[in-house]
Amino acid sequence: MKLTKKGHACVRLENGGQTLVIDPGNFSEADAAVGADAVLVTHEHPDHFDEGRLRAALDANPAAEIWTLRSVADQIAPAFPGRVHTVGNGDTFSAAGFDVEVHGELHAVIHPDRPRITNIGFLVDGSLFHPGDALTVPDKGVATLMLPVHAPWNKVSEIIDYVREVAPRRAFSIHDGLLSDNGHGIYNTLLGPSGPGIGEAEHRRIAPGESVELA
């Protein structure tokens, strides 16, 4: 599987000639989802869900489809008749040749005075987990964790403990679109060998546009 970072929380997965894109939001490149055979959206916040980017993807590929939770599906299904599928916690499906499991139900708490919205995470081919905006722990082992390192709803101690609990082989930073180069350096240090420790997991940041091959 080839993994490409497409800015902030968006990643692109390629395998067997097919392409799956997760969370092409407004902090991602304008063409982040173009060329996708399937798109997954974790929740309705605009840094994860941008209708213009979805429209570009579905216009470019008339066979492309979207899988997402109800709060997003209700907003976009009329624009893409028959191409939007609503899923929730516990559901399994196949998208662009990838086997996908849905985990989680709620967005992380931003502030007690702010109502929580729904959020789902996607486990792809039983090996790569994208949690969206939550620290959901799948009920099975994960080789690759897409790790939301910086958000209004988290702090670094929670992120470190989350990696320890999920216990992946590797963790790649996502949700880092608001960080400066200095910020990236601090997070890389805290999640690296000289930090408090994240178990056996290896952490690294993938720059936007950079790709890695996952065994």
C-alpha positions, 0 to 999 in steps of 0.5 A: 500500500502506498500512503501519500500525505495530502495536507493536514488530515488528508491521506491518499492510499493506493493499492492494486491500481485503485485509490482511496482518499480520506478527509479532503478538507479545506486545509488540503490541496484543492485537488487532494481527492482528484483521481480517487476511486473512493472517498471517506469522510470522518466528520463535518468540520471543514478541515476534513469535509469540503464539498468543493474537493469532493465535487472535483473528485466525483466530477473527475471520476464518474464511478467514484463514491463517498462513504461517510457518517449521516451528518455529512451524508445529509449535506451532500447526498442530493448533490451526488445521487446514488454515490453517497453511502452512510455508515456508522460504528461497527459497519464494514464495507469495501471501497475501491478494493479496500476493506474498511471497518468503522470505529467510533461515534463522537468527536473529541471534546473541544470544550464542555460548553460546546456541543459534541458532534459525531465522528467516525474512524476508518480502519483500512485493510485491517492495518491502517487507522485514521481516527478523524478528530477523536482518540478512538482505540480500535478493538484490534491491532493496528500496524499504522496509526494516523496520529492527530497531533495538534488540535483545539481538542487535544494536548500532547500528553493525551497523544502520547498515551493514545499511541501507547494504548493503540500500540501500532508499529508506526505512527504518522502525524496528521492534523498538523496544518496549524503547526509552524516548522518550530511546532513540527520540531517540538512534536517530532522530539516529544514523539521520538526516542528522546521524548517520554516514550510511545512504546515500540511504535516508530513516529515520523512526520510525512510532509504534504506530497510525500509518500511512503510504502507500507509493508 
